[in-house]
Amino acid sequence: MSLKTIENEINRFLANSEPEVLCIKGKWGVGKTFTWERLLADAHAHSGKLALKKYSYVTLFGLNSLEDLRFSIFENTVSGADLPKGASLESFSNLVARSGDFARKSRQAIELFSAFFNRKAVTDVLLKAGFLSVREQLICIDDLERAGKGLEVRDVLGLISFLKTKRACKVAFLLNDEQFADEHKGEFTKQLEKVADTILSFDLLPEEAMQIAFIGDESEVQRTIKPLVGILRITNIRVIKKIEKAADRLAEILKDQDETIVKQAITALVLGMSSRFEPNMPPISFIRQYNGLFDAITAKDGENAAEVKWADMLNPYPYSSTDELDNAILDGVEAGYFDDARLLEIAAVVASRNNKAEGGEQFSRVWAEMYHRSLAVDDDTFLNALFQSAIHDAAVITPLNMNSAIKMLRENGRSEQADQLIEKYTDARSDEALEFFDITNHHFTVQDGVDPHLEAAFQKKLASFVDSRDPFDVLKKVGSQRGWSAADVTVISKLSAEDFETMFEKLDGDLLRPTIETISYLGNSTALGSGSIRDAFKEGLRRIARKSPLRAQKVARFGVTVEDPREEQAAATA
């Protein structure tokens, strides 16, 4: 049902004073309550659009009896200027003042009074007295599926029918009928059809969902988000708002970066957020290893059905594979926050690589135009173009996509060209950091089947890597960021106990504790060389601890203990 149809029906319902029951059903987060409240406020602001002058909004969440519901309808009744604002202590006081009976006091006061008499009898009488004033008014009952265990849905529907037929009320109720158990859904549907005069299904298009989510002047971030949300078919308003908030934060972090970097980051963010919050979306683990080019040429019968479905979902999305910037964004999505310093560092690397590309589009264009979109291109024509474009764009092609090209050449009798391409590729990427040449950082899968010659070339580069950074600067970097890279681990793994002793004594202020704690975590991790780091780290702290009793106390806070230095000294002189 279109948003326009839903709005027309709600406006008709509000403008007519005839007793009526309107049901609005849809999944959580699609904008049912938001749309109802927006149209109600608009109707209240324009004369003639709102027929009834009293209104009560009630959520069934936490209500456990019909008595609770009746009193909630009464105590939440508002009118006049209070109507669009909802119930308040002042509106309730005005309400009970007008009622002119024992319900003049708040519910707490009523129940306190009833404690001196027959509690249930007195309370029932007073609450029923308040409910007597509920007539000829507009009522919205929300969260029908979330009623407490003591409040049966059929009883709620019965009360709704009573309010319509006996009290001349107009009742709208909102629910997510998918939350009812299958064995009860059929019976509920029958009861619903008997009670509701009109049933609206809140099942919107992504464009309509964004119309609800984005109100007012459109921001640059919203313009970037909109087509991405549309491709992924996201209709949950809450998810869209979460995406918008995270994208605003990301755009602020990357405000000084090139527009292409910001767009890439937001593209990865929208995909990651949809994976985290939307059902049936590809998991983030799949997104990390996704390679659109490789998946397209290696799809086979009998593949994992879920992965085939996920790949089809990502096919129209502007995301061909995951690089280090995408991975940093996905890390932030999983963690719930972004590491500003790490993002800026990675963004600078990716931007530099993009600037070397001279457009960087030849390789992608060959795949798109000569392989995916044509059945007429001769094999040799395609393979020659693939080789030449890969050479041309070697400085910017990801290892995942380069591996696809190398395997394509080798599998079609062009091993010599494949080897030439590997040599050109490693030369073009010779300025990359150590992490780039660690195959495990690129999320290859078993299906990808890394070309053994490419893997060997990466291992050779990895072994020859020379890190000219000052080890003490590396140590401070690890402490300030509370994390490490493969290059950092290589440097730290070469430190001796004496090195740790000297460096820890040079540290002071706010860096001391986080650095020692982070190195402790690293020593207990699975990183290559962690064992030697752990041994040297602990011995370095022990060397400091042995210098004096107070130093020993300080070091003990980090989980490293030694005998009392005074006892050691006494034992040595005995």
VOTORLUM-898672 format. One record per residue (C-alpha): residue in three letters; x, z, y negated. Coordinates in steps of 0.1 Angstrom, whole numbers, padded with zeros to 4 digits, always signed. Each point is the difference from the previous one (the first is absolute). Example, Ala and Ser with C-alpha at 12.3 -4.5 7.8 and 13.67 -1.06 7.14 Angstrom:
BEGIN
ALA+0123+0078+0045SER+0014-0007-0034
END
This chain:
BEGIN
MET+0000+0000+0000SER+0014-0010-0034LEU+0008+0025-0027LYS-0024-0018-0023THR-0029+0004+0024ILE+0009+0037+0005GLU+0001+0006-0037ASN-0034-0018-0006GLU-0017+0021+0027ILE+0014+0033-0013ASN-0010-0009-0036ARG-0035-0010+0012PHE-0002+0034+0019LEU+0010+0020-0031ALA-0024-0019-0024ASN-0031+0006+0022SER-0018+0034+0001GLU-0018-0007+0033PRO+0011+0024+0028GLU+0025-0018+0021VAL+0029+0006+0024LEU+0032-0021-0003CYS+0028+0001+0025ILE+0035-0012-0009LYS+0023-0001+0030GLY+0037-0011+0003LYS+0034+0011+0011TRP+0018+0029-0018GLY+0018-0011-0031VAL-0018-0032-0007GLY-0016+0012-0033LYS-0035+0011+0010THR+0000+0032-0021PHE+0020-0015-0028THR-0024-0030-0004TRP-0031+0023+0002GLU+0014+0023-0028ARG+0011-0029-0022LEU-0034-0017+0002LEU-0018+0033-0005ALA+0020+0008-0031ASP-0007-0035-0013ALA-0037+0003+0006HIS-0001+0034-0018ALA+0018-0015-0030HIS-0026-0028-0003SER-0036+0007-0008GLY-0024-0013+0027LYS+0025-0003+0028LEU-0005+0036+0014ALA-0036+0008+0008LEU+0004+0037+0011LYS+0014+0025-0024LYS+0012+0027+0025TYR+0029-0006+0024SER+0018+0019+0028TYR+0032-0010+0018VAL+0008+0018+0033THR+0027-0005+0025LEU-0007+0012+0035PHE+0036+0008+0006GLY+0001+0037+0010LEU-0037+0005+0000ASN-0013+0017+0032SER-0037+0003-0003LEU-0031-0015-0016GLU-0002+0031-0022ASP+0035-0008-0013LEU-0011-0036-0007ARG-0033+0010-0018PHE+0018+0025-0022SER+0028-0025-0008ILE-0026-0026-0011PHE-0016+0026-0023GLU+0032+0014-0014ASN+0016-0034-0007THR-0030-0013-0019VAL+0008-0013-0035SER-0018-0019-0027GLY+0006-0014-0035ALA+0035-0001-0012ASP+0012+0019+0031LEU-0011-0028+0024PRO+0031-0022+0000LYS+0023+0031+0000GLY-0015+0017+0030ALA-0009+0036+0006SER+0018+0029-0017LEU-0005+0037-0005GLU-0018-0007-0033SER-0023-0026+0015PHE-0009+0024+0029SER-0007+0028-0024ASN-0023-0023-0020LEU-0017-0011+0033VAL-0008+0035+0012ALA-0011+0010-0035ARG-0026-0028+0001SER-0011+0009+0036GLY-0017+0032-0012ASP+0002+0018+0034PHE+0022+0022+0021ALA+0026-0028+0002ARG+0011+0009-0035LYS+0033+0014+0014SER+0028-0017+0017ARG+0001-0003+0037GLN+0027+0028+0002ALA-0022+0023-0019ILE-0030-0008+0022GLU+0019+0008+0031LEU+0014+0032-0014PHE-0035+0011-0008SER-0012-0009+0034ALA+0026+0022+0016PHE-0021+0031-0009PHE-0031-0014+0017ASN-0008-0024+0029ARG+0029-0024-0008LYS-0013-0031+0017ALA-0036+0004-0011VAL+0008+0006-0037THR+0026-0027-0002ASP-0023-0026+0016VAL-0028+0008-0024LEU+0022-0002-0031LEU+0018-0032+0012LYS-0033-0016+0008ALA-0013+0010-0034GLY+0029-0019-0016PHE-0006-0031+0022LEU-0037-0001-0012SER+0012-0014-0033VAL+0016-0030+0017ARG-0025-0028-0005GLU-0002-0034-0018GLN+0038-0003-0003LEU+0029-0021+0011ILE+0022+0014+0028CYS+0032-0013+0015ILE+0011+0015+0034ASP+0036-0010+0008ASP+0022+0004+0031LEU-0029+0001+0025GLU+0024-0004+0029ARG+0020+0030-0011ALA-0028+0026+0002GLY+0009+0034+0016LYS-0007+0007+0036GLY-0031+0020-0009LEU-0016-0028-0019GLU-0014-0028+0022VAL-0002-0035-0014ARG-0036-0004+0012ASP-0009+0031-0020VAL+0016-0015-0031LEU-0019-0032+0005GLY-0032+0020+0004LEU+0006+0018-0033ILE+0007-0033-0017SER-0033-0014+0012PHE-0017+0032-0012LEU+0015-0003-0035LYS-0012-0036-0002THR-0036+0005+0013LYS-0008+0035-0012ARG+0021+0005-0031ALA+0000-0035-0014CYS+0038-0002-0001LYS+0023-0029+0002VAL+0028+0007+0025ALA+0032-0020+0005PHE+0023+0011+0028LEU+0035-0012+0007LEU+0017+0000+0034ASN+0026-0015+0023ASP-0020-0007+0031GLU+0031-0010+0019GLN+0008+0037+0003PHE-0029+0007+0022ALA+0007+0001+0037ASP-0010-0031+0019GLU-0025+0020+0022HIS-0018+0012-0032LYS+0003-0032-0021GLY-0030-0017+0016GLU-0024+0029-0006PHE+0013+0005-0035THR-0006-0036-0009LYS-0036+0003+0012GLN-0006+0031-0021LEU+0017-0016-0030GLU-0022-0031+0001LYS-0031+0023+0000VAL+0011+0019-0030ALA+0019-0025-0023ASP-0019-0026-0019THR+0032-0019-0008ILE+0033+0000+0018LEU+0031-0014-0018SER+0032-0008+0019PHE+0030+0006-0022ASP+0023-0026+0016LEU+0019-0017-0028LEU+0024-0028-0004PRO+0035+0010-0012GLU-0007-0016-0034GLU-0031+0022-0004ALA+0019+0031+0011MET+0027-0007-0027GLN-0028-0005-0025ILE-0010+0036+0007ALA+0035+0013+0002PHE+0014-0016-0031ILE-0021+0007-0031GLY+0011-0008-0035ASP+0028-0022-0012GLU+0021-0015+0029SER+0036+0013+0001GLU+0030-0021+0012VAL+0002+0022+0032GLN-0037-0007+0007ARG+0006-0038-0004THR+0028+0002+0025ILE-0020+0021+0025LYS-0033-0019+0000PRO+0010-0031+0020LEU+0019+0021+0025VAL-0029+0023+0006GLY-0022-0031+0004ILE+0022-0015+0026LEU+0001+0033+0020ARG-0039+0003-0004ILE+0002+0036-0012THR-0034+0013-0012ASN+0006+0037+0000ILE-0001+0011-0036ARG+0020+0032+0007VAL+0028-0021+0017ILE+0000-0025-0029LYS+0004+0029-0025LYS+0028+0015+0020ILE+0017-0033+0000GLU-0004-0004-0037LYS+0014+0035-0007ALA+0030-0006+0022ALA+0006-0035-0015ASP-0001+0015-0035ARG+0026+0025+0010LEU+0021-0027+0016ALA-0002-0023-0030GLU+0011+0029-0022ILE+0031+0006+0022LEU+0009-0037-0001LYS-0011-0007-0036ASP+0035-0013-0009GLN+0003-0023+0030ASP-0007-0037+0003GLU-0037-0010+0004THR+0007-0014+0035ILE+0014+0034+0011VAL-0031+0018-0012LYS-0023-0025+0016GLN+0019+0002+0033ALA-0002+0038-0001ILE-0037+0001-0007THR-0007-0026+0027ALA+0018+0022+0026LEU-0018+0031-0014VAL-0035-0015+0003LEU+0008-0010+0036GLY+0014+0034+0008MET-0028+0020-0016SER-0026-0021+0018SER+0018+0007+0033ARG+0000+0037-0007PHE-0036+0004-0012GLU-0020-0029+0015PRO-0011-0001+0036ASN+0010-0030+0022MET+0029-0010-0023PRO+0035-0007+0015PRO+0020+0032+0002ILE+0030+0005-0023SER+0023-0003+0031PHE-0012-0035+0005ILE+0003-0009-0036ARG+0036+0011-0001GLN+0009-0024+0028TYR-0023-0028-0010ASN+0015-0034-0004GLY-0025-0027-0008LEU+0023-0029+0007PHE+0011+0012+0034ASP-0034+0012+0011ALA-0015-0034-0008ILE+0025-0019+0022THR+0002+0024+0029ALA-0037+0008+0006LYS-0007-0002+0037ASP-0030+0005+0023GLY-0002+0035+0014GLU+0016+0016-0031ASN-0012+0035-0010ALA-0035-0007-0012ALA+0002+0026-0028GLU+0033-0014-0014VAL-0015-0036+0000LYS-0030+0013-0019TRP+0022+0019-0025ALA+0022-0031-0005ASP-0031-0021-0007MET-0012+0026-0026LEU+0034-0002-0018ASN+0002-0038+0002PRO-0019-0007-0033TYR+0017+0030-0017PRO+0030-0008-0022TYR+0024+0020+0021SER+0023-0019+0024SER+0024+0027+0010THR+0013+0035-0009ASP+0032+0005-0020GLU+0016+0032-0013LEU-0023+0002-0030ASP-0031-0003+0021ASN+0014+0026+0024ALA+0005+0024-0029ILE-0036-0005-0012LEU-0013+0005+0035ASP+0021+0032+0002GLY-0017+0012-0031VAL-0035-0008+0013GLU+0007+0020+0031ALA+0016+0029-0019GLY-0027+0001-0027TYR+0025-0004-0028PHE+0028-0024-0012ASP+0037+0008-0003ASP+0006-0014-0035ALA+0038-0001+0002ARG+0000-0017+0034LEU-0026-0026-0011LEU+0019-0009-0031GLU+0032-0004+0019ILE-0015-0022+0026ALA-0020-0020-0026ALA+0033-0008-0018VAL+0015-0013+0033VAL-0030-0022+0008ALA-0002-0013-0036SER+0037-0009+0001ARG-0006-0019+0032ASN-0030-0018-0014ASN+0020-0011-0030LYS+0025-0017+0023ALA-0027-0020+0017GLU-0003-0030-0024GLY-0036+0001+0007GLY+0004+0010+0037GLU-0030-0021+0011GLN+0015-0028+0020PHE+0001+0020+0033SER-0036+0012-0003ARG-0012-0035-0010VAL+0016-0016+0030TRP-0018+0024+0024ALA-0033-0003-0019GLU-0002-0038-0006MET+0019-0014+0030TYR-0008+0024+0027HIS-0032+0019-0006ARG-0020-0027-0019SER+0010-0032+0017LEU-0002-0015+0035ALA+0017-0033-0011VAL+0035+0012-0010ASP+0027-0011+0025ASP+0020+0028+0017ASP+0034-0011-0013THR-0014-0003-0035PHE-0013+0035+0001LEU+0031+0015+0016ASN+0023-0017-0025ALA-0021+0012-0029LEU-0001+0035+0015PHE+0038+0002+0003GLN+0006-0013-0035SER-0025+0022-0017ALA+0013+0031+0019ILE+0035-0008-0013HIS-0013-0005-0035ASP-0020+0033-0001ALA+0023+0021+0022ALA+0006+0025-0028VAL-0037+0011+0000ILE-0013-0006+0035THR-0007+0032+0019PRO+0018+0006+0033LEU-0034-0002+0018ASN-0007-0035-0013MET+0036-0012+0003ASN-0001+0011+0037SER-0032-0022+0004ALA+0018-0030-0014ILE+0031+0006+0022LYS-0020+0004+0031MET-0021-0031-0008LEU+0032-0021-0004ARG+0016+0014+0032GLU-0031-0005+0021ASN-0002-0036-0010GLY+0036-0009+0009ARG+0017+0007-0033SER+0022+0029+0008GLU+0029-0013-0021GLN-0023+0000-0031ALA-0013+0035+0010ASP+0036+0013+0000GLN+0008-0017-0033LEU-0031+0016-0015ILE+0011+0034+0012GLU+0034-0004-0017LYS-0015-0013-0032TYR-0025+0029+0000THR+0025+0028+0004ASP+0022-0016-0027ALA-0030-0002-0024ARG-0008+0036+0006SER+0035+0013-0001ASP-0007+0022-0030GLU-0028+0018+0017ALA+0002+0038+0006LEU+0008+0013+0035GLU-0036+0006+0008PHE-0008-0037-0001PHE+0023-0008+0029ASP-0016+0028+0022ILE-0024-0020+0022THR-0021+0032+0006ASN-0009+0000-0037HIS-0019-0033+0002HIS-0028+0010+0025PHE+0007-0027+0026THR-0023+0004+0030VAL+0005-0009+0036GLN-0021-0031-0005ASP+0023-0011-0029GLY+0030-0002+0024VAL+0029+0002-0025ASP+0024-0029+0005PRO+0031+0015+0017HIS+0023-0020-0022LEU-0017+0013-0032GLU+0001+0035+0013ALA+0037-0003+0008ALA+0007-0013-0035PHE-0019+0029-0015GLN+0019+0025+0022LYS+0033-0016-0011LYS-0009+0004-0037LEU-0011+0036+0007ALA+0033+0009+0015SER+0020-0015-0028PHE-0019+0017-0028VAL+0022+0018-0025ASP-0017+0026-0022SER+0021+0007-0031ARG-0023+0028-0013ASP+0014+0035-0007PRO-0012+0021+0030PHE-0008+0029-0024ASP-0023-0023-0020VAL-0017-0011+0033LEU-0004+0037+0009LYS-0017+0007-0033LYS-0022-0030+0003VAL-0012+0011+0034GLY-0008+0034-0014SER-0018-0012-0031GLN-0021-0024+0019ARG-0005+0022+0031GLY+0006-0030+0022TRP+0027-0024+0011SER+0007-0036+0009ALA+0020-0015+0028ALA+0029-0006-0024ASP-0002+0037-0012VAL+0002+0012+0037THR+0031-0022+0006VAL+0018+0016-0029ILE-0011+0036+0008SER+0009-0004+0037LYS+0036-0004-0010LEU+0002+0034-0018SER+0020+0028+0015ALA-0008+0037+0000GLU+0025+0004-0028ASP-0017-0028-0020PHE-0034+0018+0003GLU+0016+0033-0010THR+0015-0015-0031MET-0031-0020-0010PHE-0024+0028+0005GLU+0021+0023-0022LYS-0001-0027-0027LEU-0038-0002+0001ASP-0019+0024-0022GLY-0034+0003-0017ASP-0031-0016+0013LEU+0020-0024+0023LEU+0015+0026+0022ARG-0029+0010+0022PRO-0017-0034+0004THR+0034-0016+0009ILE+0009+0025+0027GLU-0035-0001+0014THR-0001-0038+0001ILE+0034-0002+0017SER-0013+0026+0025TYR-0031-0022+0007LEU+0023-0031+0004GLY+0022+0018+0024ASN-0030+0008+0022SER-0014-0035-0002THR+0004-0030+0024ALA+0021-0019-0025LEU+0032-0016+0013GLY+0028+0025-0005SER-0024+0030-0006GLY+0019+0021+0026SER+0033-0002-0018ILE-0017+0007-0033ARG-0017+0031+0014ASP+0033+0014+0014ALA+0020-0006-0031PHE-0028+0012-0023LYS-0004+0033+0018GLU+0038+0006+0002GLY+0003-0007-0037LEU-0026+0026-0008ARG+0017+0025+0024ARG+0033-0005-0018ILE-0017+0009-0033ALA-0017+0030+0017ARG+0032+0014+0012LYS+0014+0004-0035SER-0021+0030-0009PRO-0030+0021+0010LEU-0022-0012-0028ARG+0008-0037+0008ALA-0009+0008+0037GLN-0034+0013-0012LYS-0006-0031-0021VAL+0009-0024+0029ALA-0022+0020+0024ARG-0030-0012-0020PHE+0007-0035+0013GLY+0000+0011+0036VAL+0038+0002+0005THR+0014+0034+0008VAL+0035+0015+0006GLU+0014+0034+0007ASP+0004+0023-0030PRO+0033-0012-0017ARG+0010+0036-0003GLU-0003+0005+0037GLU+0020-0032+0007GLN+0027+0012-0024ALA+0002+0035+0016ALA+0002-0016+0035ALA+0028-0023-0011THR+0021+0030-0014ALA-0007+0023+0030
END
